[in-house]
């Protein structure tokens, strides 16, 4: 049901931006930004439920909390970079958006190294048990 709301908000934002484009084009970026923020706030409720599930999952399985936090950090970086790059592309600066996406991928790779190390330790401990 939330996806229908999100689609409606996106459609209303697009129609408003289309109407503003012919009358007051300087307000289009503001309209698109406002629509994006509203959509993000709607989706945020489901994100908190997922975080609670993953916290209980990590406690039940004994997975290191640092690894779970790093995974959330990686996901957050990805979402933030994608949202910002899309907004910058909407403003017509495709080159800047592409560079932002590349930098985001580099940062995600660097942040993911401890997760890879933790995964390696888990695999080694499982092999030693066998």
Secondary structure as UniProt FT lines:
FT   HELIX           2..23
FT   HELIX           25..27
FT   HELIX           28..61
FT   HELIX           65..90
FT   TURN            91..92
FT   HELIX           94..129
//
